[in-house]
Amino acid sequence: MSLYDDAVSVLDRYGDQDELRGLYLAHLAAHADGMWKSCRSGHLTASALVVDPERDRVLLTLHGKIHKWLQMGGHCERDDATLADAALREATEESGIPGLRLLRGGPVRLDRHETPCAWHLDVQYAALAPARAVEAISDESLDLRWFGYDEVAKVADASVVRLLEGTRALL
């Protein structure tokens, strides 16, 4: 199964946000390259909100290009077998934490937002960090910091807050 096929399957099974889910599926149906950064009208991305082992903080990155506190995530790559794999790869690369584990098999939320390169049709997951996890700032990040749940709304935008709310509901 290709990453494109996996994305369609994941979105078909996703039982929430019907209008946005429909937009994602229509985009993929209209754009054979809709998974890739090369699709200038927009493309799917994958991200994950990293939760600490005690489940009372999340790790956010101060994105190097956008200059906002965000969850880890980004573009799909040709080696990604699934959207979940892409989200886990991105979270691991950007957090520097090996051994992250997705909280559930499917996405927590969808979020569509404009970026300097194109519209991102983000498929958002949540990942649990292992015990004694130590983060390491990547080249894509200006900073990396753990925030208590009550601090997130003070530093991040509404999309990150909604992802946190969805993640907490899973916990």
Backbone as a chain_set.jsonl record, in Angstrom:
{"seq": "MSLYDDAVSVLDRYGDQDELRGLYLAHLAAHADGMWKSCRSGHLTASALVVDPERDRVLLTLHGKIHKWLQMGGHCERDDATLADAALREATEESGIPGLRLLRGGPVRLDRHETPCAWHLDVQYAALAPARAVEAISDESLDLRWFGYDEVAKVADASVVRLLEGTRALL", "coords": {"N": [[0.839, -1.178, 0.0], [0.566, 2.197, -0.837], [1.78, 5.38, 0.428], [-0.029, 7.372, -0.229], [-2.378, 5.812, -0.589], [-2.625, 4.861, 2.027], [-3.116, 7.29, 3.354], [-5.64, 8.015, 2.291], [-7.13, 5.861, 3.291], [-6.813, 6.216, 6.086], [-8.072, 8.698, 6.395], [-10.644, 8.042, 5.473], [-11.465, 6.379, 7.556], [-11.375, 8.071, 9.727], [-13.359, 9.502, 12.143], [-14.41, 12.098, 12.583], [-14.741, 15.7, 12.282], [-16.039, 16.161, 9.707], [-16.403, 17.946, 7.462], [-13.839, 19.073, 7.005], [-12.375, 16.725, 6.714], [-13.547, 15.753, 4.375], [-12.672, 17.736, 2.616], [-9.916, 17.221, 2.608], [-9.9, 14.638, 1.459], [-11.036, 15.214, -1.049], [-9.052, 16.885, -2.049], [-6.901, 15.082, -2.297], [-8.013, 13.356, -4.211], [-8.102, 15.049, -6.395], [-5.478, 15.718, -6.839], [-2.775, 14.022, -7.741], [-0.268, 14.275, -6.707], [-0.715, 15.166, -4.153], [0.278, 14.472, -1.668], [2.769, 15.475, -1.376], [5.365, 17.931, -0.941], [5.863, 19.214, -3.295], [3.42, 19.758, -4.457], [1.901, 22.549, -5.121], [-0.578, 23.684, -4.593], [-1.277, 22.797, -2.184], [-0.682, 20.332, 0.394], [-0.668, 17.152, 2.111], [0.406, 16.939, 5.47], [2.093, 15.66, 8.38], [1.858, 15.463, 11.877], [2.758, 15.456, 15.402], [1.812, 15.754, 18.745], [3.844, 15.8, 21.461], [3.762, 14.148, 24.5], [4.694, 14.184, 27.911], [6.047, 11.491, 30.008], [4.732, 11.488, 32.493], [2.377, 12.581, 31.864], [1.528, 15.26, 32.106], [2.555, 17.407, 30.839], [3.47, 18.969, 27.694], [5.623, 18.823, 24.851], [6.813, 21.453, 22.991], [7.899, 22.989, 19.957], [9.751, 25.818, 18.998], [9.247, 27.0, 16.075], [11.542, 27.313, 13.422], [11.137, 28.735, 10.994], [8.539, 29.761, 11.059], [8.275, 30.916, 13.518], [6.651, 30.347, 15.766], [5.268, 28.628, 18.604], [4.822, 25.262, 18.283], [3.462, 21.915, 17.714], [5.458, 18.992, 16.982], [6.268, 18.325, 13.585], [5.69, 17.919, 10.003], [6.529, 17.728, 6.504], [5.615, 14.921, 4.485], [7.638, 12.123, 3.553], [9.213, 10.216, 0.938], [10.005, 7.73, 1.913], [8.283, 7.2, 3.991], [5.947, 4.933, 5.16], [3.372, 5.087, 6.142], [0.932, 7.55, 7.243], [0.991, 7.738, 10.021], [3.578, 6.775, 10.499], [5.018, 8.876, 9.321], [4.326, 11.023, 11.01], [5.406, 10.105, 13.435], [8.122, 9.887, 12.732], [8.728, 12.608, 12.164], [8.204, 13.74, 14.706], [10.126, 12.444, 16.252], [12.54, 13.254, 14.977], [12.415, 16.069, 15.323], [12.145, 16.413, 18.067], [14.233, 15.035, 19.13], [13.98, 12.808, 20.672], [14.246, 9.45, 21.092], [12.189, 6.482, 20.78], [9.551, 7.318, 21.024], [5.987, 6.868, 21.254], [2.992, 6.428, 19.544], [-0.179, 7.524, 20.733], [-2.599, 6.437, 19.942], [-3.835, 4.462, 17.194], [-4.958, 6.051, 15.159], [-5.448, 9.431, 13.833], [-5.595, 12.357, 15.997], [-6.664, 14.851, 15.44], [-7.533, 17.02, 12.655], [-6.036, 19.683, 10.86], [-6.091, 22.518, 8.907], [-3.923, 24.812, 7.489], [-2.334, 27.799, 6.34], [0.933, 28.112, 5.07], [4.307, 29.353, 4.478], [5.118, 27.817, 2.229], [2.862, 26.524, 1.109], [-0.65, 25.532, 1.37], [-1.077, 23.598, 4.246], [-2.362, 20.498, 4.901], [-2.874, 19.204, 7.603], [-2.425, 16.216, 9.373], [-2.962, 15.233, 12.487], [-1.405, 13.723, 15.22], [-0.857, 12.171, 18.467], [1.824, 11.65, 20.699], [3.502, 9.649, 23.096], [6.142, 10.261, 25.262], [9.004, 8.325, 26.257], [9.962, 7.104, 29.557], [12.255, 9.104, 31.366], [12.979, 10.666, 29.198], [14.967, 12.724, 27.132], [15.065, 15.727, 25.544], [16.259, 17.177, 22.411], [17.316, 19.905, 20.595], [16.55, 20.43, 17.203], [17.793, 21.182, 13.849], [15.718, 22.53, 12.656], [14.465, 24.007, 14.523], [14.124, 26.762, 16.774], [13.96, 26.688, 19.469], [13.093, 24.43, 22.117], [10.739, 23.228, 24.307], [9.222, 22.102, 27.357], [5.844, 22.372, 28.29], [3.384, 22.959, 30.76], [-0.017, 21.82, 30.761], [-1.794, 23.954, 31.264], [-0.319, 26.121, 30.444], [-0.09, 26.179, 27.694], [-2.007, 27.563, 26.08], [-1.183, 30.143, 26.468], [1.121, 30.455, 24.997], [0.904, 29.255, 22.508], [-0.913, 28.897, 19.365], [-4.483, 28.7, 18.528], [-4.904, 26.285, 17.16], [-3.022, 24.487, 18.193], [-3.874, 24.412, 20.817], [-6.389, 23.193, 20.468], [-5.518, 20.692, 19.554], [-4.169, 19.819, 21.847], [-6.379, 19.633, 23.597], [-7.813, 17.553, 22.35], [-5.92, 15.534, 22.603], [-5.686, 15.296, 25.398], [-8.204, 14.26, 25.927], [-7.875, 11.693, 25.013], [-6.136, 10.67, 26.866]], "CA": [[0.0, 0.0, 0.0], [1.345, 3.426, -0.917], [1.463, 6.403, 1.423], [-1.275, 7.982, -0.714], [-3.465, 4.889, -0.247], [-2.759, 4.879, 3.479], [-3.754, 8.556, 3.729], [-7.063, 7.904, 1.958], [-7.701, 4.911, 4.239], [-6.847, 6.87, 7.402], [-9.106, 9.734, 6.355], [-11.933, 7.355, 5.375], [-11.798, 5.825, 8.881], [-11.414, 9.132, 10.733], [-14.78, 9.708, 12.39], [-14.694, 13.434, 13.113], [-14.432, 16.825, 11.407], [-16.485, 15.689, 8.399], [-16.172, 18.907, 6.381], [-12.404, 19.144, 6.747], [-11.985, 15.403, 6.202], [-13.985, 15.742, 2.988], [-11.772, 18.613, 1.859], [-8.659, 16.473, 2.446], [-10.122, 13.556, 0.493], [-11.222, 15.843, -2.366], [-7.728, 17.349, -2.48], [-6.136, 13.921, -2.76], [-8.628, 12.866, -5.454], [-7.818, 15.996, -7.471], [-4.029, 15.937, -6.984], [-2.001, 12.789, -7.569], [0.912, 14.627, -5.909], [-1.225, 15.86, -2.979], [1.005, 14.074, -0.458], [4.155, 15.93, -1.44], [5.658, 19.369, -0.89], [5.86, 19.729, -4.667], [2.059, 20.164, -4.816], [1.855, 23.952, -4.699], [-1.919, 24.073, -4.141], [-1.397, 22.264, -0.837], [-0.268, 18.945, 0.543], [-0.82, 16.593, 3.443], [1.541, 16.896, 6.381], [1.817, 14.833, 9.551], [2.474, 16.014, 13.082], [2.43, 14.774, 16.659], [2.014, 16.457, 20.006], [4.591, 14.913, 22.349], [3.331, 14.232, 25.892], [5.708, 13.607, 28.796], [5.611, 10.223, 30.589], [3.817, 11.722, 33.621], [1.142, 13.026, 31.218], [1.057, 16.564, 32.57], [3.208, 18.449, 30.039], [3.707, 18.665, 26.283], [6.831, 19.407, 24.295], [6.57, 22.267, 21.807], [9.068, 23.528, 19.281], [9.655, 27.17, 18.443], [9.569, 26.703, 14.684], [12.565, 28.209, 12.888], [10.653, 29.59, 9.904], [7.247, 30.371, 11.367], [8.454, 31.637, 14.778], [5.536, 30.06, 16.668], [5.347, 27.376, 19.336], [3.997, 24.269, 17.595], [3.789, 20.511, 17.879], [6.436, 18.528, 16.005], [5.617, 17.827, 12.381], [6.149, 18.453, 8.734], [6.224, 17.098, 5.22], [5.785, 13.481, 4.28], [8.794, 11.756, 2.737], [8.974, 9.023, 0.104], [10.255, 6.516, 2.698], [7.217, 6.997, 4.98], [4.974, 3.933, 4.706], [2.047, 5.506, 6.582], [0.877, 8.873, 7.875], [1.45, 7.562, 11.399], [5.041, 6.705, 10.426], [5.516, 10.236, 9.034], [4.174, 11.809, 12.231], [6.375, 9.61, 14.414], [9.454, 10.289, 12.257], [8.869, 14.045, 12.386], [8.27, 13.994, 16.142], [11.427, 11.958, 16.724], [13.583, 14.136, 14.447], [12.35, 17.431, 15.856], [12.272, 16.408, 19.53], [15.463, 14.357, 19.511], [13.646, 11.76, 21.64], [13.947, 8.127, 20.527], [11.254, 5.654, 21.534], [8.196, 7.867, 21.131], [4.935, 5.912, 20.911], [1.714, 7.087, 19.28], [-1.181, 7.191, 21.75], [-3.58, 5.531, 19.329], [-3.504, 4.231, 15.802], [-5.454, 7.065, 14.236], [-5.176, 10.828, 14.184], [-6.359, 13.039, 17.034], [-7.358, 15.968, 14.797], [-7.072, 17.55, 11.371], [-5.949, 21.141, 10.888], [-5.646, 23.1, 7.633], [-3.368, 26.134, 7.722], [-1.458, 28.302, 5.291], [2.341, 28.277, 5.441], [5.033, 29.999, 3.375], [5.275, 26.972, 1.034], [1.549, 26.153, 0.55], [-1.573, 25.081, 2.406], [-0.798, 22.312, 4.876], [-3.506, 19.717, 5.34], [-2.143, 18.486, 8.641], [-3.034, 15.09, 10.074], [-2.307, 15.413, 13.777], [-1.385, 12.598, 16.144], [-0.271, 12.431, 19.78], [2.851, 10.655, 21.018], [3.947, 9.604, 24.482], [7.593, 10.132, 25.42], [9.376, 7.288, 27.221], [10.509, 7.548, 30.84], [13.59, 9.731, 31.349], [13.245, 11.23, 27.868], [15.715, 13.981, 27.079], [14.878, 16.346, 24.239], [17.43, 17.812, 21.787], [16.865, 20.843, 19.57], [16.958, 20.097, 15.834], [18.13, 22.315, 12.988], [14.487, 23.205, 12.239], [13.857, 24.633, 15.691], [14.858, 27.793, 17.512], [13.916, 26.292, 20.875], [12.284, 23.258, 22.429], [10.434, 23.41, 25.723], [8.065, 21.44, 27.939], [4.846, 23.29, 28.845], [2.225, 22.388, 31.436], [-1.232, 21.969, 29.961], [-2.38, 25.274, 31.457], [0.556, 27.141, 29.844], [-0.079, 26.085, 26.234], [-2.812, 28.631, 25.473], [-0.459, 31.417, 26.618], [2.262, 30.538, 24.078], [0.627, 28.645, 21.207], [-2.157, 29.337, 18.735], [-5.689, 27.923, 18.811], [-4.823, 24.924, 16.613], [-2.266, 23.667, 19.147], [-4.758, 24.235, 21.972], [-7.377, 22.169, 20.103], [-4.816, 19.407, 19.541], [-3.966, 19.462, 23.248], [-7.677, 19.206, 24.135], [-8.086, 16.222, 21.803], [-4.949, 14.604, 23.199], [-6.079, 15.058, 26.791], [-9.377, 13.39, 25.923], [-7.369, 10.309, 24.83], [-5.429, 10.252, 28.078]], "C": [[0.886, 1.245, 0.0], [0.956, 4.381, 0.209], [0.17, 7.118, 1.051], [-2.476, 7.116, -0.326], [-3.706, 4.849, 1.259], [-3.481, 6.144, 3.925], [-5.253, 8.519, 3.458], [-7.755, 6.978, 2.958], [-7.844, 5.534, 5.632], [-7.974, 7.9, 7.442], [-10.5, 9.128, 6.233], [-12.398, 6.858, 6.74], [-11.946, 6.888, 9.967], [-12.858, 9.584, 10.927], [-15.162, 11.077, 12.911], [-14.387, 14.469, 12.03], [-14.79, 16.522, 9.947], [-16.183, 16.656, 7.254], [-14.692, 18.98, 6.006], [-11.888, 17.826, 6.182], [-12.369, 15.276, 4.731], [-13.104, 16.599, 2.097], [-10.44, 17.907, 1.593], [-8.813, 15.403, 1.371], [-10.314, 14.107, -0.916], [-9.891, 16.339, -2.916], [-6.899, 16.185, -3.016], [-6.699, 13.373, -4.065], [-8.272, 13.758, -6.638], [-6.324, 16.153, -7.766], [-3.272, 14.646, -6.708], [-0.759, 13.021, -6.712], [0.525, 15.317, -4.6], [-0.58, 15.483, -1.658], [2.326, 14.829, -0.317], [4.273, 17.452, -1.456], [5.624, 19.997, -2.28], [4.475, 20.178, -5.128], [1.82, 21.565, -4.253], [0.472, 24.407, -4.249], [-2.205, 23.55, -2.732], [-1.001, 20.811, -0.794], [-0.505, 18.479, 1.974], [0.505, 16.681, 4.19], [1.126, 16.035, 7.563], [2.544, 15.415, 10.748], [2.059, 15.195, 14.296], [2.737, 15.69, 17.832], [2.659, 15.473, 20.973], [4.205, 15.205, 23.8], [4.396, 13.576, 26.761], [5.158, 12.349, 29.481], [4.636, 10.386, 31.763], [2.467, 12.249, 33.147], [0.598, 14.33, 31.789], [1.73, 17.734, 31.845], [3.305, 17.988, 28.588], [4.963, 19.405, 25.828], [6.467, 20.167, 23.023], [7.887, 22.762, 21.252], [8.785, 24.956, 18.824], [10.182, 27.053, 17.019], [10.504, 27.756, 14.106], [12.088, 29.16, 11.811], [9.406, 30.366, 10.281], [7.301, 31.197, 12.656], [7.226, 31.544, 15.687], [5.836, 28.757, 17.392], [4.337, 26.403, 18.738], [4.335, 22.865, 18.068], [4.838, 20.14, 16.825], [5.692, 18.06, 14.756], [6.181, 18.432, 11.123], [5.751, 17.587, 7.555], [6.445, 15.592, 5.243], [6.99, 13.256, 3.371], [8.508, 10.439, 2.031], [9.179, 7.716, 0.868], [9.185, 6.246, 3.746], [6.195, 6.005, 4.421], [3.545, 4.356, 5.024], [2.103, 6.934, 7.116], [1.359, 8.795, 9.316], [2.976, 7.482, 11.448], [5.642, 8.089, 10.201], [5.438, 11.097, 10.287], [5.201, 11.403, 13.284], [7.805, 9.976, 14.021], [9.698, 11.764, 12.533], [9.022, 14.37, 13.869], [9.622, 13.573, 16.709], [12.548, 12.875, 16.259], [13.589, 15.49, 15.16], [12.478, 17.496, 17.376], [13.618, 15.859, 19.983], [15.241, 13.209, 20.482], [13.371, 10.444, 20.913], [12.911, 7.413, 21.387], [9.885, 6.266, 21.761], [7.196, 6.814, 20.676], [3.64, 6.682, 20.685], [0.675, 6.608, 20.283], [-2.283, 6.297, 21.221], [-3.261, 5.435, 17.856], [-3.918, 5.319, 14.841], [-5.135, 8.468, 14.693], [-6.08, 11.332, 15.309], [-7.234, 14.123, 16.401], [-6.811, 16.191, 13.394], [-7.004, 19.061, 11.523], [-5.371, 21.629, 9.567], [-5.168, 24.517, 7.902], [-2.41, 26.516, 6.597], [-0.058, 28.508, 5.852], [3.058, 28.969, 4.285], [5.138, 29.149, 2.104], [3.952, 26.648, 0.354], [0.595, 25.89, 1.709], [-1.116, 23.728, 2.928], [-2.115, 21.711, 5.334], [-2.951, 18.737, 6.365], [-2.997, 17.41, 9.29], [-2.263, 14.971, 11.384], [-2.506, 14.211, 14.701], [-0.894, 13.079, 17.515], [0.698, 11.295, 20.076], [3.257, 10.775, 22.476], [5.458, 9.396, 24.509], [7.895, 9.026, 26.432], [9.889, 7.906, 28.529], [11.932, 8.075, 30.646], [13.975, 10.281, 29.979], [13.989, 12.554, 27.995], [15.603, 14.522, 25.662], [16.183, 16.967, 23.741], [16.931, 18.662, 20.619], [17.424, 20.439, 18.205], [17.306, 21.369, 15.066], [16.905, 23.127, 12.583], [13.883, 24.069, 13.338], [14.757, 25.709, 16.286], [14.948, 27.436, 18.99], [12.983, 25.094, 21.012], [12.018, 23.332, 23.919], [9.188, 22.625, 26.122], [7.152, 22.503, 28.547], [3.771, 22.49, 29.566], [0.988, 22.666, 30.606], [-1.812, 23.377, 30.06], [-1.536, 26.402, 30.847], [0.423, 27.223, 28.32], [-0.842, 27.229, 25.578], [-2.124, 29.992, 25.554], [0.645, 31.577, 25.577], [1.938, 30.081, 22.654], [-0.704, 29.145, 20.654], [-3.295, 28.344, 19.014], [-5.607, 26.498, 18.277], [-4.065, 23.992, 17.554], [-3.116, 23.41, 20.392], [-5.81, 23.169, 21.673], [-6.738, 20.777, 20.062], [-4.558, 18.922, 20.967], [-5.268, 18.952, 23.864], [-8.034, 17.802, 23.636], [-7.17, 15.163, 22.4], [-5.318, 14.278, 24.632], [-7.297, 14.15, 26.89], [-8.961, 11.92, 25.732], [-6.732, 9.767, 26.106], [-6.417, 9.914, 29.168]], "O": [[1.851, 1.323, 0.761], [-0.074, 4.204, 0.86], [-0.637, 7.435, 1.924], [-3.469, 7.62, 0.2], [-4.85, 4.81, 1.712], [-4.364, 6.083, 4.781], [-6.048, 8.943, 4.296], [-8.853, 7.283, 3.422], [-8.883, 5.39, 6.275], [-8.735, 7.962, 8.407], [-11.447, 9.644, 6.828], [-13.589, 6.909, 7.049], [-12.564, 6.642, 11.002], [-13.508, 10.004, 9.97], [-16.158, 11.202, 13.623], [-13.835, 14.133, 10.982], [-13.94, 16.617, 9.062], [-15.75, 16.226, 6.185], [-14.341, 18.951, 4.826], [-11.057, 17.818, 5.274], [-11.597, 14.747, 3.931], [-12.822, 16.234, 0.956], [-9.901, 17.984, 0.489], [-7.968, 15.273, 0.485], [-9.809, 13.529, -1.878], [-9.63, 16.226, -4.114], [-6.27, 16.296, -4.068], [-5.935, 12.965, -4.94], [-8.153, 13.274, -7.764], [-5.949, 16.662, -8.823], [-3.148, 14.232, -5.556], [-0.254, 12.099, -6.071], [1.361, 15.991, -3.996], [-0.859, 16.106, -0.634], [2.933, 14.819, 0.754], [3.38, 18.154, -1.93], [5.378, 21.196, -2.411], [4.372, 20.915, -6.108], [1.568, 21.735, -3.06], [0.362, 25.434, -3.579], [-3.258, 23.833, -2.161], [-0.984, 20.131, -1.82], [-0.539, 19.274, 2.912], [1.578, 16.516, 3.61], [-0.052, 15.718, 7.727], [3.705, 15.813, 10.649], [1.15, 14.367, 14.237], [3.794, 16.318, 17.892], [2.083, 14.427, 21.271], [4.301, 16.339, 24.27], [4.941, 12.534, 26.397], [3.944, 12.155, 29.532], [3.804, 9.509, 31.998], [1.524, 12.352, 33.932], [-0.611, 14.501, 31.942], [1.51, 18.896, 32.185], [3.234, 16.797, 28.288], [5.311, 20.463, 26.352], [5.888, 19.603, 22.095], [8.864, 22.931, 21.982], [7.701, 25.253, 18.322], [11.389, 27.013, 16.786], [10.282, 28.954, 14.282], [12.584, 30.283, 11.718], [9.237, 31.511, 9.862], [6.466, 32.078, 12.862], [6.815, 32.531, 16.297], [6.552, 27.895, 16.883], [3.141, 26.688, 18.693], [5.348, 22.642, 18.73], [5.072, 20.899, 15.885], [4.616, 17.471, 14.854], [7.025, 19.327, 11.157], [4.784, 16.828, 7.603], [7.331, 15.076, 5.924], [7.315, 14.094, 2.53], [7.671, 9.651, 2.47], [8.588, 6.697, 0.51], [9.172, 5.167, 4.338], [5.645, 6.215, 3.34], [2.617, 4.034, 4.283], [3.178, 7.46, 7.405], [2.061, 9.691, 9.784], [3.597, 8.058, 12.341], [6.652, 8.438, 10.811], [6.381, 11.825, 10.596], [5.794, 12.257, 13.944], [8.611, 10.336, 14.879], [10.741, 12.137, 13.069], [9.869, 15.179, 14.247], [10.193, 14.268, 17.549], [13.416, 13.24, 17.052], [14.644, 15.99, 15.551], [12.877, 18.526, 17.918], [14.091, 16.172, 21.075], [16.197, 12.687, 21.056], [12.376, 10.329, 20.197], [12.771, 7.704, 22.575], [9.129, 5.785, 22.605], [7.502, 5.974, 19.829], [3.235, 7.489, 21.522], [0.646, 5.431, 20.643], [-2.842, 5.489, 21.963], [-2.498, 6.243, 17.327], [-3.285, 5.493, 13.801], [-4.621, 8.679, 15.791], [-7.171, 10.81, 15.538], [-8.394, 14.293, 16.775], [-5.783, 15.637, 13.003], [-7.817, 19.655, 12.231], [-4.29, 21.204, 9.158], [-5.898, 25.331, 8.468], [-1.764, 25.661, 5.991], [0.115, 29.011, 6.962], [2.47, 29.151, 3.218], [5.238, 29.702, 1.008], [3.917, 26.508, -0.868], [0.97, 26.007, 2.876], [-0.805, 22.824, 2.152], [-2.883, 22.34, 6.063], [-2.605, 17.601, 6.042], [-4.131, 17.653, 9.7], [-1.074, 14.653, 11.395], [-3.627, 13.755, 14.926], [-0.561, 14.251, 17.69], [0.437, 10.136, 19.753], [3.343, 11.876, 23.02], [5.986, 8.485, 23.872], [7.121, 8.816, 27.366], [10.208, 9.093, 28.58], [12.702, 7.539, 29.849], [15.157, 10.352, 29.642], [13.68, 13.384, 28.849], [15.995, 13.861, 24.701], [17.09, 17.249, 24.523], [16.201, 18.172, 19.757], [18.611, 20.146, 18.069], [17.136, 22.482, 15.565], [17.036, 24.292, 12.206], [12.904, 24.779, 13.109], [15.982, 25.583, 16.299], [15.89, 27.828, 19.679], [12.188, 24.799, 20.118], [12.947, 23.48, 24.714], [8.237, 22.496, 25.352], [7.615, 23.417, 29.23], [3.299, 21.471, 29.06], [0.946, 23.629, 29.84], [-2.269, 23.934, 29.062], [-2.012, 27.534, 30.75], [0.789, 28.236, 27.724], [-0.356, 27.807, 24.606], [-2.451, 30.896, 24.786], [1.069, 32.698, 25.293], [2.616, 30.474, 21.704], [-1.512, 29.734, 21.372], [-3.098, 27.303, 19.641], [-6.18, 25.587, 18.875], [-4.433, 22.826, 17.694], [-3.081, 22.316, 20.955], [-6.096, 22.329, 22.526], [-7.352, 19.798, 20.488], [-4.715, 17.736, 21.254], [-5.263, 17.949, 24.576], [-8.501, 16.965, 24.408], [-7.592, 14.037, 22.666], [-5.27, 13.118, 25.041], [-7.412, 13.361, 27.828], [-9.626, 11.016, 26.236], [-6.782, 8.569, 26.385], [-6.017, 9.54, 30.27]]}, "num_chains": 1, "name": "protein.A"}
